[in-house]
């Protein structure tokens, strides 16, 4: 007995070698195809069917045959996603030797906001030691008179 499918067919429970009979309207011929020939797997530059990666698979990043959903990406990256979405950029720079000394900080531009300065070579928070808004291209200005030339700092910058 032939059963007409009114809803989309799901392939769960079928085996790749199972045969499905198909006919064309106005054609008495019966054609058989195998389940494995119903779709083409997607590949780089080729349309097709893909499987969606779990958050764990997205986080490890080792399987290049899976697709990533926006929700899976956000879940996998957690707070890193927020930093990237807010355009926070990590930078490291050396301290200066006096008030108004500037330190090379490649990539920062006037108007960039400096967020959360921390010592790399000296533990602690040093937000109060540096300007909160970049005033000179590729430089961060020190606003305290402490000699910090032997210290390296890390901060996030935000470009509004």
VOLO-344467 format. One record per atom (N, C-alpha, C): residue number from 0; residue in one letter; chain; x, y, z. Coordinates in Angstrom, 1 decimal. Last residue first. Layout:
VOLO-344467
(site NUM A A (X Y Z)),
...
end
This chain:
VOLO-344467
(site 159 X A (34.0 54.3 21.9)),
(site 159 X A (32.6 54.7 21.8)),
(site 159 X A (32.1 54.9 20.4)),
(site 158 X A (36.1 51.8 22.4)),
(site 158 X A (36.0 52.9 21.5)),
(site 158 X A (34.5 53.2 21.3)),
(site 157 X A (37.9 50.9 25.2)),
(site 157 X A (36.6 50.9 24.6)),
(site 157 X A (36.5 52.1 23.7)),
(site 156 X A (40.5 48.8 26.4)),
(site 156 X A (40.0 50.1 25.9)),
(site 156 X A (38.7 49.9 25.2)),
(site 155 X A (41.7 47.3 29.3)),
(site 155 X A (40.8 47.2 28.2)),
(site 155 X A (40.5 48.6 27.7)),
(site 154 X A (45.2 46.8 30.3)),
(site 154 X A (43.9 47.5 30.4)),
(site 154 X A (43.0 47.0 29.2)),
(site 153 X A (48.1 46.2 32.1)),
(site 153 X A (47.2 45.7 31.1)),
(site 153 X A (45.9 46.4 31.4)),
(site 152 X A (51.6 47.1 32.5)),
(site 152 X A (50.2 47.1 32.9)),
(site 152 X A (49.4 46.6 31.8)),
(site 151 X A (54.8 46.8 34.0)),
(site 151 X A (53.9 46.6 32.8)),
(site 151 X A (52.5 46.4 33.3)),
(site 150 X A (57.4 48.7 35.5)),
(site 150 X A (56.2 48.0 35.6)),
(site 150 X A (55.5 47.9 34.2)),
(site 149 X A (59.5 50.4 35.6)),
(site 149 X A (59.9 48.9 35.7)),
(site 149 X A (58.6 48.1 35.7)),
(site 148 X A (58.4 52.9 35.5)),
(site 148 X A (59.1 52.4 34.3)),
(site 148 X A (59.4 51.0 34.4)),
(site 147 X A (57.0 54.4 37.4)),
(site 147 X A (56.5 53.0 37.1)),
(site 147 X A (57.2 52.4 35.8)),
(site 146 X A (57.3 56.7 39.8)),
(site 146 X A (58.1 56.1 38.7)),
(site 146 X A (57.6 54.6 38.5)),
(site 145 X A (54.4 58.8 40.3)),
(site 145 X A (55.2 57.6 40.7)),
(site 145 X A (56.0 57.1 39.5)),
(site 144 X A (52.7 60.9 39.8)),
(site 144 X A (54.2 61.1 39.7)),
(site 144 X A (55.0 59.9 40.1)),
(site 143 X A (49.9 60.2 37.6)),
(site 143 X A (50.6 60.2 39.0)),
(site 143 X A (52.1 60.3 38.8)),
(site 142 X A (49.0 59.8 35.1)),
(site 142 X A (48.6 61.0 35.8)),
(site 142 X A (49.1 61.1 37.2)),
(site 141 X A (50.2 58.8 31.9)),
(site 141 X A (50.2 58.5 33.3)),
(site 141 X A (49.9 59.8 34.1)),
(site 140 X A (48.5 58.2 28.9)),
(site 140 X A (49.2 59.2 29.8)),
(site 140 X A (49.0 58.7 31.2)),
(site 139 X A (49.2 56.2 26.2)),
(site 139 X A (48.4 56.3 27.4)),
(site 139 X A (49.2 57.2 28.4)),
(site 138 X A (49.1 56.3 22.6)),
(site 138 X A (49.8 56.6 23.9)),
(site 138 X A (48.8 56.6 25.0)),
(site 137 X A (48.0 56.3 20.1)),
(site 137 X A (49.0 55.3 20.4)),
(site 137 X A (49.7 55.5 21.7)),
(site 136 X A (47.2 59.7 20.2)),
(site 136 X A (47.2 58.5 19.4)),
(site 136 X A (48.4 57.6 19.8)),
(site 135 X A (46.2 61.0 23.3)),
(site 135 X A (47.2 61.1 22.3)),
(site 135 X A (47.2 59.7 21.5)),
(site 134 X A (44.2 60.6 25.2)),
(site 134 X A (44.3 61.9 24.6)),
(site 134 X A (45.3 62.0 23.5)),
(site 133 X A (41.8 58.3 26.4)),
(site 133 X A (43.0 58.5 25.6)),
(site 133 X A (43.0 59.9 25.0)),
(site 132 X A (40.5 58.6 29.6)),
(site 132 X A (40.2 58.7 28.2)),
(site 132 X A (41.5 59.0 27.4)),
(site 131 X A (41.7 58.3 32.0)),
(site 131 X A (40.5 57.5 31.7)),
(site 131 X A (40.0 57.6 30.3)),
(site 130 X A (45.2 58.2 32.7)),
(site 130 X A (44.0 58.9 32.2)),
(site 130 X A (42.9 57.9 31.9)),
(site 129 X A (46.3 56.3 35.6)),
(site 129 X A (46.4 56.7 34.1)),
(site 129 X A (45.1 57.4 33.7)),
(site 128 X A (46.1 55.7 38.2)),
(site 128 X A (47.4 56.1 37.8)),
(site 128 X A (47.4 56.6 36.3)),
(site 127 X A (43.6 54.6 38.8)),
(site 127 X A (43.8 56.0 39.2)),
(site 127 X A (45.2 56.5 38.7)),
(site 126 X A (43.9 51.9 38.1)),
(site 126 X A (43.0 52.8 37.3)),
(site 126 X A (43.3 54.2 37.5)),
(site 125 X A (45.3 49.7 39.0)),
(site 125 X A (46.0 51.0 38.8)),
(site 125 X A (45.2 52.0 38.0)),
(site 124 X A (45.3 47.0 41.2)),
(site 124 X A (44.5 47.8 40.3)),
(site 124 X A (45.1 49.2 40.2)),
(site 123 X A (47.8 44.3 41.3)),
(site 123 X A (46.9 45.4 41.8)),
(site 123 X A (46.2 46.1 40.7)),
(site 122 X A (51.2 43.3 41.0)),
(site 122 X A (49.7 43.0 41.2)),
(site 122 X A (49.0 44.2 41.7)),
(site 121 X A (53.4 44.0 38.6)),
(site 121 X A (53.1 44.3 40.0)),
(site 121 X A (51.6 44.1 40.1)),
(site 120 X A (53.3 43.1 36.0)),
(site 120 X A (54.5 42.7 36.7)),
(site 120 X A (54.3 43.1 38.2)),
(site 119 X A (50.6 43.9 35.5)),
(site 119 X A (51.0 42.6 35.1)),
(site 119 X A (52.3 42.2 35.9)),
(site 118 X A (48.0 45.7 37.1)),
(site 118 X A (49.4 45.5 36.9)),
(site 118 X A (49.7 44.1 36.5)),
(site 117 X A (45.3 47.1 35.2)),
(site 117 X A (45.8 46.2 36.2)),
(site 117 X A (47.3 46.0 36.0)),
(site 116 X A (42.6 49.2 34.5)),
(site 116 X A (44.0 49.0 34.4)),
(site 116 X A (44.5 48.1 35.6)),
(site 115 X A (39.6 49.5 33.6)),
(site 115 X A (40.3 48.4 34.4)),
(site 115 X A (41.7 48.2 34.2)),
(site 114 X A (39.6 51.2 30.5)),
(site 114 X A (38.8 50.5 31.6)),
(site 114 X A (39.7 49.5 32.3)),
(site 113 X A (39.5 54.1 28.7)),
(site 113 X A (40.4 53.1 29.3)),
(site 113 X A (39.7 52.5 30.5)),
(site 112 X A (38.1 55.0 25.6)),
(site 112 X A (37.9 54.9 27.1)),
(site 112 X A (38.9 53.8 27.6)),
(site 111 X A (39.2 57.1 23.0)),
(site 111 X A (39.0 55.7 23.5)),
(site 111 X A (39.0 55.8 25.1)),
(site 110 X A (40.0 59.7 22.5)),
(site 110 X A (38.6 59.4 22.8)),
(site 110 X A (38.3 58.0 23.2)),
(site 109 X A (42.6 58.9 20.3)),
(site 109 X A (42.0 59.9 21.2)),
(site 109 X A (40.5 59.7 21.3)),
(site 108 X A (43.3 55.4 20.2)),
(site 108 X A (43.0 56.6 19.6)),
(site 108 X A (42.4 57.6 20.6)),
(site 107 X A (45.5 52.5 20.2)),
(site 107 X A (44.5 53.4 20.9)),
(site 107 X A (44.4 54.7 20.2)),
(site 106 X A (47.5 51.2 18.8)),
(site 106 X A (46.1 51.0 18.4)),
(site 106 X A (45.1 51.9 19.1)),
(site 105 X A (49.9 50.8 21.3)),
(site 105 X A (49.6 50.7 19.9)),
(site 105 X A (48.1 50.4 19.6)),
(site 104 X A (51.0 52.6 23.4)),
(site 104 X A (49.9 51.7 23.5)),
(site 104 X A (49.3 51.6 22.1)),
(site 103 X A (53.7 53.9 25.2)),
(site 103 X A (53.3 53.4 23.9)),
(site 103 X A (52.1 52.4 24.1)),
(site 102 X A (53.0 56.4 27.6)),
(site 102 X A (53.4 55.0 27.3)),
(site 102 X A (52.9 54.6 26.0)),
(site 101 X A (54.0 59.6 28.9)),
(site 101 X A (53.1 58.7 28.0)),
(site 101 X A (53.8 57.4 27.8)),
(site 100 X A (53.8 61.5 31.8)),
(site 100 X A (54.6 60.7 30.9)),
(site 100 X A (53.6 59.8 30.1)),
(site 99 X A (52.2 62.9 33.6)),
(site 99 X A (52.1 63.3 32.2)),
(site 99 X A (53.0 62.5 31.3)),
(site 98 X A (54.4 62.3 36.2)),
(site 98 X A (53.1 62.8 35.8)),
(site 98 X A (53.2 63.2 34.4)),
(site 97 X A (56.9 59.7 35.4)),
(site 97 X A (56.4 60.9 36.1)),
(site 97 X A (55.0 61.3 35.6)),
(site 96 X A (57.7 57.5 34.0)),
(site 96 X A (58.5 57.8 35.2)),
(site 96 X A (58.0 59.1 35.9)),
(site 95 X A (55.3 54.9 33.0)),
(site 95 X A (56.2 56.0 32.8)),
(site 95 X A (56.9 56.4 34.0)),
(site 94 X A (54.8 51.4 32.2)),
(site 94 X A (54.6 52.6 32.9)),
(site 94 X A (55.6 53.7 32.6)),
(site 93 X A (53.9 49.7 29.2)),
(site 93 X A (54.8 49.9 30.3)),
(site 93 X A (54.5 51.3 30.9)),
(site 92 X A (51.0 47.8 28.3)),
(site 92 X A (51.9 48.9 28.1)),
(site 92 X A (52.8 49.1 29.3)),
(site 91 X A (48.5 46.0 26.5)),
(site 91 X A (49.5 46.1 27.6)),
(site 91 X A (50.4 47.2 27.2)),
(site 90 X A (45.0 45.7 25.9)),
(site 90 X A (46.3 46.2 25.6)),
(site 90 X A (47.2 46.1 26.8)),
(site 89 X A (41.9 44.4 24.6)),
(site 89 X A (43.0 44.4 25.7)),
(site 89 X A (44.3 44.9 25.1)),
(site 88 X A (39.0 46.1 23.9)),
(site 88 X A (40.2 45.6 23.3)),
(site 88 X A (41.3 45.6 24.4)),
(site 87 X A (35.6 45.8 23.4)),
(site 87 X A (36.6 46.0 24.4)),
(site 87 X A (37.9 45.4 23.8)),
(site 86 X A (33.1 45.8 22.0)),
(site 86 X A (34.3 46.3 21.4)),
(site 86 X A (35.4 46.6 22.4)),
(site 85 X A (31.0 44.5 23.0)),
(site 85 X A (31.2 45.8 23.4)),
(site 85 X A (32.4 46.5 22.8)),
(site 84 X A (31.4 42.0 21.9)),
(site 84 X A (30.2 42.7 21.5)),
(site 84 X A (30.3 44.2 21.9)),
(site 83 X A (33.7 41.2 23.4)),
(site 83 X A (33.8 41.4 21.9)),
(site 83 X A (32.6 42.2 21.4)),
(site 82 X A (32.6 41.1 26.0)),
(site 82 X A (33.7 41.9 25.7)),
(site 82 X A (33.8 42.2 24.2)),
(site 81 X A (30.6 39.1 25.6)),
(site 81 X A (30.2 40.5 25.9)),
(site 81 X A (31.3 41.4 25.7)),
(site 80 X A (32.1 36.9 25.0)),
(site 80 X A (31.2 37.4 24.0)),
(site 80 X A (30.8 38.8 24.3)),
(site 79 X A (33.4 36.5 27.4)),
(site 79 X A (34.2 36.9 26.2)),
(site 79 X A (33.3 37.5 25.1)),
(site 78 X A (31.4 35.4 29.0)),
(site 78 X A (31.8 36.8 29.1)),
(site 78 X A (32.7 37.3 28.0)),
(site 77 X A (30.7 32.9 26.7)),
(site 77 X A (30.3 33.5 28.0)),
(site 77 X A (30.7 35.0 28.0)),
(site 76 X A (31.2 31.3 24.5)),
(site 76 X A (32.2 32.3 24.9)),
(site 76 X A (31.9 33.0 26.2)),
(site 75 X A (29.0 29.6 24.4)),
(site 75 X A (30.3 29.1 24.5)),
(site 75 X A (31.4 30.1 24.9)),
(site 74 X A (26.8 31.4 24.3)),
(site 74 X A (26.9 30.5 25.4)),
(site 74 X A (28.4 30.0 25.5)),
(site 73 X A (27.3 32.7 21.8)),
(site 73 X A (27.3 33.4 23.0)),
(site 73 X A (27.5 32.6 24.3)),
(site 72 X A (27.2 30.4 20.1)),
(site 72 X A (28.4 31.2 20.2)),
(site 72 X A (28.4 32.0 21.5)),
(site 71 X A (24.5 29.6 20.5)),
(site 71 X A (25.6 28.7 20.9)),
(site 71 X A (26.9 29.4 21.0)),
(site 70 X A (23.2 31.8 19.4)),
(site 70 X A (23.0 31.5 20.9)),
(site 70 X A (24.2 30.6 21.3)),
(site 69 X A (24.0 31.7 16.7)),
(site 69 X A (24.4 32.9 17.6)),
(site 69 X A (24.3 32.6 19.0)),
(site 68 X A (25.4 28.4 15.9)),
(site 68 X A (24.3 29.4 16.0)),
(site 68 X A (24.7 30.6 16.9)),
(site 67 X A (27.6 26.9 13.7)),
(site 67 X A (27.5 27.5 15.0)),
(site 67 X A (26.3 28.5 14.9)),
(site 66 X A (28.1 23.7 12.2)),
(site 66 X A (27.8 25.1 12.1)),
(site 66 X A (27.5 25.6 13.5)),
(site 65 X A (30.8 21.3 11.7)),
(site 65 X A (29.6 21.8 12.3)),
(site 65 X A (29.4 23.3 12.1)),
(site 64 X A (33.2 20.6 10.7)),
(site 64 X A (32.1 20.2 9.9)),
(site 64 X A (30.8 20.6 10.5)),
(site 63 X A (35.5 21.1 12.2)),
(site 63 X A (35.1 22.1 11.2)),
(site 63 X A (34.0 21.6 10.3)),
(site 62 X A (36.0 21.0 15.6)),
(site 62 X A (35.3 20.3 14.5)),
(site 62 X A (34.9 21.3 13.4)),
(site 61 X A (37.2 22.5 17.6)),
(site 61 X A (38.0 21.5 16.9)),
(site 61 X A (37.3 20.8 15.7)),
(site 60 X A (36.2 24.3 19.5)),
(site 60 X A (36.6 24.7 18.2)),
(site 60 X A (37.4 23.8 17.4)),
(site 59 X A (35.4 24.4 22.1)),
(site 59 X A (36.6 23.7 21.8)),
(site 59 X A (37.1 24.1 20.4)),
(site 58 X A (33.0 25.9 21.8)),
(site 58 X A (34.0 26.4 22.7)),
(site 58 X A (35.4 25.7 22.4)),
(site 57 X A (31.4 24.2 20.2)),
(site 57 X A (31.8 25.6 19.8)),
(site 57 X A (33.0 26.1 20.5)),
(site 56 X A (31.0 22.1 21.9)),
(site 56 X A (31.8 21.9 20.6)),
(site 56 X A (32.2 23.2 20.1)),
(site 55 X A (29.5 23.3 23.9)),
(site 55 X A (30.8 22.7 24.2)),
(site 55 X A (31.7 22.5 23.0)),
(site 54 X A (27.2 24.1 22.5)),
(site 54 X A (28.1 25.1 23.1)),
(site 54 X A (29.5 24.6 23.4)),
(site 53 X A (27.1 22.0 19.5)),
(site 53 X A (26.7 22.4 20.9)),
(site 53 X A (27.6 23.5 21.4)),
(site 52 X A (26.5 22.8 16.1)),
(site 52 X A (27.4 22.4 17.2)),
(site 52 X A (26.8 22.8 18.5)),
(site 51 X A (24.2 21.4 13.8)),
(site 51 X A (24.5 22.6 14.7)),
(site 51 X A (25.4 22.1 15.8)),
(site 50 X A (25.0 20.1 10.6)),
(site 50 X A (24.6 19.9 12.0)),
(site 50 X A (25.0 21.1 12.8)),
(site 49 X A (23.7 20.9 7.3)),
(site 49 X A (24.7 20.9 8.4)),
(site 49 X A (24.1 20.5 9.7)),
(site 48 X A (23.2 20.3 3.9)),
(site 48 X A (22.7 20.1 5.2)),
(site 48 X A (23.9 20.2 6.2)),
(site 47 X A (24.3 22.8 1.5)),
(site 47 X A (23.9 21.5 1.9)),
(site 47 X A (23.4 21.5 3.4)),
(site 46 X A (26.6 24.5 -0.7)),
(site 46 X A (25.4 24.4 0.1)),
(site 46 X A (25.0 23.0 0.4)),
(site 45 X A (30.0 25.1 -0.4)),
(site 45 X A (29.0 24.2 -1.0)),
(site 45 X A (27.8 24.2 -0.1)),
(site 44 X A (32.0 26.5 0.9)),
(site 44 X A (31.7 26.9 -0.5)),
(site 44 X A (30.6 26.0 -1.2)),
(site 43 X A (32.7 23.8 2.9)),
(site 43 X A (33.1 25.2 2.6)),
(site 43 X A (32.8 25.5 1.1)),
(site 42 X A (29.7 21.9 2.8)),
(site 42 X A (31.1 22.0 2.9)),
(site 42 X A (31.5 23.4 2.6)),
(site 41 X A (26.8 19.9 3.7)),
(site 41 X A (27.5 21.2 3.4)),
(site 41 X A (29.0 21.1 3.6)),
(site 40 X A (25.8 16.9 2.2)),
(site 40 X A (26.3 17.6 3.3)),
(site 40 X A (27.0 18.9 2.9)),
(site 39 X A (22.8 16.6 0.5)),
(site 39 X A (24.2 16.7 0.3)),
(site 39 X A (24.7 17.4 1.6)),
(site 38 X A (20.1 14.2 0.4)),
(site 38 X A (20.7 15.5 0.7)),
(site 38 X A (22.2 15.4 0.5)),
(site 37 X A (19.3 11.7 -0.5)),
(site 37 X A (18.3 12.8 -0.4)),
(site 37 X A (18.9 14.2 -0.1)),
(site 36 X A (21.0 9.6 -0.5)),
(site 36 X A (21.0 10.5 -1.7)),
(site 36 X A (20.0 11.6 -1.6)),
(site 35 X A (20.4 8.1 1.7)),
(site 35 X A (21.7 8.8 1.7)),
(site 35 X A (21.8 9.8 0.5)),
(site 34 X A (18.0 6.9 1.0)),
(site 34 X A (18.0 8.0 2.0)),
(site 34 X A (19.3 8.8 1.9)),
(site 33 X A (17.7 6.2 -2.5)),
(site 33 X A (18.1 5.9 -1.1)),
(site 33 X A (18.2 7.1 -0.2)),
(site 32 X A (14.9 6.0 -4.7)),
(site 32 X A (16.2 6.7 -4.2)),
(site 32 X A (16.5 6.1 -2.8)),
(site 31 X A (13.2 4.9 -7.4)),
(site 31 X A (13.6 4.6 -6.1)),
(site 31 X A (14.9 5.4 -5.8)),
(site 30 X A (10.3 5.5 -9.3)),
(site 30 X A (11.7 5.7 -9.1)),
(site 30 X A (12.0 5.4 -7.7)),
(site 29 X A (8.0 4.3 -11.6)),
(site 29 X A (8.3 4.4 -10.2)),
(site 29 X A (9.8 4.5 -10.1)),
(site 28 X A (6.0 5.7 -14.3)),
(site 28 X A (7.2 5.1 -13.8)),
(site 28 X A (7.4 5.3 -12.3)),
(site 27 X A (3.9 7.2 -15.1)),
(site 27 X A (3.6 5.9 -14.5)),
(site 27 X A (4.8 5.2 -13.9)),
(site 26 X A (3.4 10.6 -14.7)),
(site 26 X A (4.4 9.6 -15.2)),
(site 26 X A (4.1 8.3 -14.4)),
(site 25 X A (1.9 12.6 -13.6)),
(site 25 X A (1.7 12.3 -15.0)),
(site 25 X A (2.6 11.3 -15.6)),
(site 24 X A (4.4 13.5 -11.3)),
(site 24 X A (3.0 13.7 -11.7)),
(site 24 X A (2.9 13.4 -13.2)),
(site 23 X A (6.7 10.9 -10.5)),
(site 23 X A (6.5 12.2 -11.1)),
(site 23 X A (5.0 12.3 -11.5)),
(site 22 X A (7.4 9.1 -7.5)),
(site 22 X A (6.8 9.2 -8.8)),
(site 22 X A (6.7 10.6 -9.2)),
(site 21 X A (9.5 7.1 -5.4)),
(site 21 X A (9.0 8.4 -5.8)),
(site 21 X A (8.4 8.3 -7.2)),
(site 20 X A (10.3 5.2 -2.6)),
(site 20 X A (9.8 5.2 -4.0)),
(site 20 X A (9.2 6.6 -4.2)),
(site 19 X A (13.3 4.7 -1.0)),
(site 19 X A (12.1 5.4 -1.0)),
(site 19 X A (11.6 5.5 -2.4)),
(site 18 X A (15.3 2.4 0.8)),
(site 18 X A (14.8 2.9 -0.4)),
(site 18 X A (13.5 3.6 -0.3)),
(site 17 X A (18.0 2.5 3.1)),
(site 17 X A (16.6 2.4 2.9)),
(site 17 X A (16.2 3.0 1.5)),
(site 16 X A (20.6 3.2 3.7)),
(site 16 X A (20.4 2.3 2.5)),
(site 16 X A (18.9 2.0 2.3)),
(site 15 X A (20.5 4.8 6.0)),
(site 15 X A (21.1 5.4 4.7)),
(site 15 X A (20.8 4.5 3.5)),
(site 14 X A (17.4 4.2 7.6)),
(site 14 X A (18.8 3.9 7.4)),
(site 14 X A (19.3 4.5 6.1)),
(site 13 X A (15.2 6.1 9.7)),
(site 13 X A (15.5 5.5 8.5)),
(site 13 X A (17.0 5.2 8.4)),
(site 12 X A (15.0 7.4 12.1)),
(site 12 X A (14.6 6.0 12.1)),
(site 12 X A (14.9 5.3 10.8)),
(site 11 X A (14.4 10.6 10.6)),
(site 11 X A (14.8 9.8 11.8)),
(site 11 X A (14.2 8.4 11.7)),
(site 10 X A (13.6 12.1 8.6)),
(site 10 X A (14.5 11.0 8.2)),
(site 10 X A (14.9 10.2 9.5)),
(site 9 X A (10.4 13.3 7.9)),
(site 9 X A (11.6 13.3 8.7)),
(site 9 X A (12.3 12.0 8.5)),
(site 8 X A (8.6 15.0 5.4)),
(site 8 X A (9.1 13.7 5.9)),
(site 8 X A (10.3 14.0 6.8)),
(site 7 X A (5.9 17.3 5.9)),
(site 7 X A (7.3 17.1 5.5)),
(site 7 X A (7.8 15.8 6.2)),
(site 6 X A (2.7 15.9 5.2)),
(site 6 X A (3.6 16.7 6.0)),
(site 6 X A (5.0 16.4 5.6)),
(site 5 X A (1.6 14.0 3.6)),
(site 5 X A (1.0 15.4 3.5)),
(site 5 X A (1.9 16.4 4.3)),
(site 4 X A (2.4 11.3 1.7)),
(site 4 X A (2.8 12.1 2.8)),
(site 4 X A (2.3 13.6 2.6)),
(site 3 X A (0.5 8.5 1.0)),
(site 3 X A (0.9 9.8 0.5)),
(site 3 X A (1.2 10.6 1.8)),
(site 2 X A (1.5 5.2 0.7)),
(site 2 X A (0.9 6.2 1.6)),
(site 2 X A (1.4 7.5 1.1)),
(site 1 X A (0.6 2.2 -0.8)),
(site 1 X A (1.3 3.4 -0.9)),
(site 1 X A (0.6 4.5 0.0)),
(site 0 X A (0.8 -1.2 0.0)),
(site 0 X A (0.0 0.0 0.0)),
(site 0 X A (0.9 1.3 0.0)),
end
